[in-house]
Amino acid sequence: MWRKIIDWYDDLEREHLAVLERPELAAQVAPGYRRKMADAITKMSPIERRQMREFALRYRGARLWITVAVLAGCFTLAGIAMGLITGKGNWHIPILACNLLGFGLLFGGLGVWFNASQAFQNRRKFILGLLCGGIGAGVGIALADGRPLVEQAPKLMEIMPTASIIALVLATPLLLLGSYRRRQHAALMAQLQRDAERERLARELSESQLRMLRAQIEPHFLFNTLGAVQQLAADGAPRAAALTADLIAFLRASFSDMRCEQVSLKSEFATIESYLRVMQARMGTRLVFALSLPGELARVEIPSMLVLTLVENAIKHGIEPSLRGGEIRVTAEAHEDMVRICVHDSGVGMSDTPGDGAGLDNVRRRLQLAYGGAGGLALRDADPGLVAELTVPASIKEAA
């Protein structure tokens, strides 16, 4: 018998946890009291469902039954104490009354705590429940004498007002708890809405700043490269065609990436290679570069043009200010469930790097928006030059 009760409750608990996580599953629950309970869950707000699920996960299995047994023991001791105080000798009545009252208040409190938005919307039901509680308390007090209920009808009518007052006193904590939880719920909802709006505005600001950054970089880069093509063509150099091909490849890739929030590392490295080939045509032997992308990381997705911004930063602040130029190495490697991308330039280094760091700030903001605290950017001095290290989660796009 006890095993059947435990199995029944475990099945009901799994069903409720599933509906709490995915409310749409309520339609698949069998009709009857279980469907009504599942439908009640769907009426809860997302915050209430999340909090209730966390509570249910914490108090499940053996932990729940141990907690119920401890509470029943406490209520039983309170009933024994009440029996000693009254001196009636009917131990079972005060013990039963204390357990019913204790668990009734406990379940009522849990219902109000996790369903504050619906708790007191129907005032008629609440008043009816209060009256029933008063009647039940009066009947319980009358039965304490051990005589038939019919013989105690006059006494019952006398004590009914007192019992109703007792029920109202017991209901007052539930009313106060419900009022507190409704205010807390409203404040939390307002805070979540403010956070969502703040995140949306931050994302729009970051995207606008990214577009501004691209608008500042690309015309300057484009005009300088076209100037280099013009000079090569005027000198009759055969490298003009190769430079034009690299420029076209870079522009095609960058314009395509600009329309995407996320791109694969393979696409990002291809854009970087085209960019560095164009820059190498401009700078000649002052620029050497090398790219290293393991095949297993080719489909890892990152925010578009994120690494390219670091490469552009390395050219502008590391290689170009150096009299002898330098080398840029872009590498990616897996580290547990993260990907580490390093942009190492052998230029002038961090201490001598000019500029206001707008590109790096933009990278950090985009990392924060895309990954929260899971992504990061670190700069460190190298011998020679500077290393910019990106750390992002290894998110792989599923093949179409």
C-alpha positions in Angstrom: 0.0 0.0 0.0 2.7 2.4 1.0 4.8 1.5 -2.0 1.8 2.2 -4.3 1.4 5.6 -2.8 5.1 6.4 -3.3 5.0 5.2 -6.9 1.9 7.2 -7.6 3.4 10.4 -6.2 6.7 9.9 -8.0 4.8 9.6 -11.3 2.8 12.7 -10.5 6.0 14.5 -9.5 7.7 13.7 -12.8 4.7 14.8 -14.7 4.5 18.2 -12.8 8.3 18.8 -13.4 7.8 18.2 -17.1 4.9 20.6 -17.3 6.7 23.2 -15.2 9.6 23.1 -17.7 7.4 22.9 -20.8 3.8 24.1 -20.2 2.7 22.9 -23.6 2.9 19.3 -22.3 -0.2 19.9 -20.2 -2.3 19.1 -23.2 -0.9 15.5 -23.1 -1.8 14.9 -19.5 -4.7 12.4 -19.0 -8.1 14.0 -18.3 -9.2 14.3 -14.7 -7.6 15.8 -11.6 -4.1 15.5 -13.2 -5.2 17.6 -16.1 -6.7 20.2 -13.8 -3.4 20.4 -11.9 -1.4 20.7 -15.1 -3.7 23.4 -16.4 -3.3 25.3 -13.1 0.5 25.2 -13.7 0.1 26.7 -17.2 -1.7 29.7 -15.7 1.3 30.5 -13.5 3.8 33.1 -14.7 7.2 32.0 -16.1 8.9 33.2 -13.0 6.5 31.3 -10.7 7.0 28.1 -12.7 10.7 28.5 -12.6 10.7 29.0 -8.8 8.3 26.2 -8.2 10.4 23.8 -10.3 13.5 24.7 -8.4 11.7 24.0 -5.1 10.3 20.7 -6.4 13.7 19.6 -7.6 15.2 20.4 -4.2 12.5 18.6 -2.2 11.9 15.4 -4.2 12.3 11.7 -3.4 13.5 10.7 0.0 14.1 14.3 1.1 10.4 15.1 0.7 9.2 12.2 2.8 11.8 12.9 5.5 10.6 16.6 5.6 6.9 15.5 5.8 7.8 13.0 8.6 9.6 15.7 10.6 6.7 18.2 10.2 4.2 15.5 11.2 6.3 14.8 14.3 6.3 18.5 15.3 2.6 18.8 14.7 2.0 15.7 16.8 4.0 17.1 19.7 2.0 20.2 19.5 -1.2 18.1 19.7 0.1 16.3 22.7 1.0 19.6 24.4 -2.5 20.8 23.7 -4.0 17.6 25.2 -2.0 18.1 28.3 -3.1 21.8 28.6 -6.8 21.0 28.1 -6.7 17.9 30.2 -9.6 16.3 28.3 -7.8 13.0 27.8 -8.8 12.6 24.1 -5.3 12.6 22.7 -6.3 11.6 19.2 -8.4 14.7 18.7 -5.9 17.5 19.4 -3.2 15.5 17.6 -5.4 15.1 14.5 -6.5 18.8 14.7 -2.9 20.1 15.0 -1.7 18.0 12.0 -4.7 19.1 9.9 -4.2 22.7 10.9 -0.4 22.6 10.4 -0.4 20.9 7.0 -3.4 23.0 5.9 -1.5 26.2 6.7 1.7 24.8 5.1 0.0 23.8 1.8 -1.9 27.1 1.8 1.3 29.0 2.3 3.1 27.1 -0.5 0.1 27.8 -2.8 0.2 31.5 -2.1 4.0 31.6 -2.3 4.3 29.9 -5.7 1.1 31.2 -7.2 0.8 34.7 -5.9 -0.6 36.1 -9.2 -3.7 33.8 -9.0 -4.0 33.3 -5.2 -6.7 35.7 -4.3 -8.2 36.7 -7.6 -11.5 34.8 -6.9 -12.7 36.5 -3.7 -15.9 34.4 -3.5 -13.9 31.2 -3.3 -11.6 32.7 -0.7 -14.6 33.8 1.5 -16.3 30.4 1.0 -13.1 28.6 2.1 -12.8 30.9 5.1 -16.4 30.0 6.2 -15.8 26.3 5.7 -12.7 26.6 7.8 -14.7 28.3 10.5 -17.4 25.6 10.4 -14.7 22.9 10.5 -13.0 24.5 13.5 -16.3 24.7 15.3 -17.2 21.1 14.6 -13.8 20.1 15.8 -14.1 21.9 19.0 -17.6 20.4 19.6 -16.4 16.9 18.9 -13.7 17.3 21.5 -16.2 16.7 24.2 -16.9 13.2 22.9 -20.7 13.6 22.7 -22.8 13.2 19.5 -22.8 16.3 17.3 -26.7 16.5 17.4 -26.7 17.0 21.2 -24.2 19.8 20.9 -26.0 21.9 18.3 -26.8 24.8 20.7 -23.2 24.8 21.9 -22.0 24.7 18.3 -24.1 27.8 17.4 -22.5 29.6 20.4 -18.9 28.8 19.5 -19.3 29.3 15.7 -18.5 33.0 15.8 -15.4 32.3 17.9 -14.4 29.6 15.5 -14.8 31.9 12.5 -12.7 34.5 14.2 -10.0 31.8 14.8 -10.2 30.9 11.1 -9.8 34.5 10.1 -6.8 34.9 12.4 -5.2 31.8 10.8 -6.0 33.1 7.3 -4.4 36.5 8.0 -0.8 35.2 7.5 -1.8 33.8 4.2 -3.3 37.2 3.2 -0.2 39.0 4.2 2.1 36.5 2.5 0.0 36.8 -0.7 0.2 40.5 -0.6 4.0 40.4 -0.1 4.5 37.9 -2.9 2.4 39.9 -5.4 4.4 43.0 -4.7 7.7 40.9 -5.0 6.4 39.3 -8.2 5.5 42.7 -9.7 8.9 44.2 -8.8 10.7 41.2 -10.3 8.7 41.3 -13.5 9.4 45.1 -13.8 13.2 44.4 -13.2 13.2 41.7 -15.8 11.5 44.0 -18.3 14.1 46.7 -17.5 16.9 44.3 -18.0 15.5 43.0 -21.3 15.1 46.6 -22.5 18.6 47.5 -21.3 20.1 44.5 -23.1 18.2 45.3 -26.3 19.4 48.9 -26.2 23.0 47.7 -25.5 22.8 45.3 -28.4 21.5 48.0 -30.7 24.2 50.3 -29.5 26.9 47.7 -30.0 25.6 47.0 -33.5 25.5 50.7 -34.4 29.0 51.2 -33.1 30.1 48.1 -35.1 28.5 49.6 -38.3 30.2 52.9 -37.5 33.5 51.2 -37.0 33.2 49.3 -40.3 32.1 52.5 -42.0 35.3 54.2 -40.7 37.6 51.3 -41.6 36.4 50.1 -44.9 36.5 53.4 -47.0 40.0 54.2 -45.7 41.1 50.6 -46.5 39.4 50.6 -49.8 40.8 53.9 -51.0 44.4 53.0 -50.0 44.1 49.6 -51.7 42.8 51.1 -54.9 45.6 53.5 -54.8 48.0 50.6 -54.5 46.3 48.9 -57.5 46.6 52.1 -59.5 50.3 52.4 -58.7 50.9 48.8 -59.6 49.0 49.2 -62.9 50.9 52.3 -63.7 54.2 50.5 -63.2 53.0 47.6 -65.4 53.3 45.2 -62.5 51.7 41.8 -62.9 50.8 41.8 -59.2 48.0 44.3 -59.9 45.6 41.5 -61.0 46.4 39.4 -57.9 45.9 42.3 -55.6 42.6 43.1 -57.3 41.5 39.5 -56.9 42.4 39.6 -53.2 40.5 42.8 -52.7 37.4 41.5 -54.4 37.5 38.3 -52.3 37.9 40.4 -49.1 35.0 42.8 -50.0 32.7 39.9 -51.0 33.4 38.1 -47.7 33.2 41.1 -45.5 30.0 42.4 -47.0 28.4 39.0 -46.6 29.6 38.7 -43.0 28.2 42.1 -42.2 24.7 40.8 -42.8 25.2 37.9 -40.3 25.5 38.1 -36.5 27.4 34.8 -36.4 29.9 33.2 -38.8 32.0 30.1 -38.8 35.7 30.3 -37.9 36.4 29.0 -41.4 34.6 32.0 -43.0 36.2 34.4 -40.5 39.7 33.1 -41.3 39.1 33.3 -45.0 38.1 36.9 -44.7 41.2 37.6 -42.5 43.5 35.9 -45.1 42.1 38.0 -48.0 42.5 41.2 -45.8 46.1 40.3 -44.9 47.0 39.5 -48.6 45.7 43.0 -49.6 47.7 44.6 -46.7 50.8 42.6 -47.7 50.5 44.0 -51.2 50.5 47.5 -49.7 53.3 47.0 -47.1 55.5 44.6 -49.1 58.1 42.8 -47.0 57.2 44.8 -43.9 54.3 42.4 -43.3 54.4 38.6 -42.9 51.5 36.6 -41.7 50.4 33.0 -40.9 47.0 31.5 -40.1 46.4 28.2 -38.3 42.8 26.8 -37.9 42.4 23.1 -37.0 39.8 21.3 -39.1 37.7 20.4 -36.1 37.1 24.0 -35.2 36.1 25.1 -38.7 32.4 25.1 -37.9 32.7 26.9 -34.6 30.6 30.0 -34.7 31.6 33.4 -33.4 30.3 37.0 -33.8 31.1 38.2 -37.4 34.3 40.1 -38.0 35.3 39.8 -34.3 38.7 38.4 -35.0 39.1 40.6 -38.1 38.8 43.7 -35.8 41.7 42.4 -33.7 43.8 41.8 -36.9 43.0 45.3 -38.1 44.0 46.6 -34.7 47.3 44.7 -34.9 48.1 46.2 -38.3 47.2 49.7 -37.3 48.7 49.9 -33.9 51.4 47.2 -34.0 52.9 46.6 -37.5 52.4 50.0 -39.3 54.1 52.1 -36.5 57.1 49.7 -36.5 59.9 50.8 -38.8 60.7 47.2 -39.8 57.1 46.0 -39.9 56.5 42.6 -38.4 54.6 39.3 -38.4 51.0 38.5 -37.6 50.1 35.0 -36.5 46.4 34.1 -36.0 45.8 30.7 -34.4 42.8 28.9 -32.9 42.9 25.9 -30.5 40.4 24.0 -28.4 40.6 24.1 -24.7 38.1 21.8 -23.0 34.7 23.2 -24.1 36.1 26.6 -25.1 38.0 27.9 -28.1 41.0 30.1 -27.7 41.9 32.4 -30.6 45.2 34.4 -30.5 46.2 37.3 -32.7 50.0 37.8 -32.1 51.8 40.7 -33.8 55.5 41.4 -33.5 55.0 45.1 -33.7 55.7 47.9 -31.2 53.8 46.2 -28.4 51.3 47.5 -25.8 53.2 50.3 -24.2 53.8 52.1 -27.5 50.4 51.4 -29.0 48.6 54.7 -29.9 44.8 55.2 -30.2 41.8 55.3 -27.9 41.1 51.5 -27.9 37.6 51.9 -29.5 38.0 48.7 -31.5 39.0 46.7 -28.4 36.1 48.2 -26.4 33.8 47.2 -29.2 35.1 43.6 -29.2 34.5 43.4 -25.4 31.0 44.7 -25.6 30.1 42.2 -28.4 31.6 39.4 -26.4 29.5 40.4 -23.4 26.3 40.6 -25.4 27.0 37.3 -27.2 28.3 35.2 -24.3 27.8 37.1 -21.1 30.6 36.2 -18.7 31.6 33.1 -20.7 33.6 35.0 -23.3 36.6 37.2 -22.8 39.4 39.2 -24.3 42.8 39.4 -22.8 45.9 41.4 -23.9 49.4 40.6 -22.9 52.9 41.7 -23.9 54.9 39.3 -26.0 58.5 39.2 -26.9 58.3 40.8 -29.4 54.9 42.6 -29.8 51.5 42.0 -28.4 49.1 39.1 -28.1 45.3 39.6 -28.1 43.6 36.4 -26.9 39.8 35.7 -27.4 38.1 33.0 -25.4 34.6 31.9 -26.5 32.4 28.8 -26.0 32.8 26.1 -28.6 29.4 26.6 -30.3 29.2 24.6 -33.5 26.6 25.2 -36.2 24.7 22.1 -37.2 25.1 21.2 -40.8 22.1 22.0 -43.0 
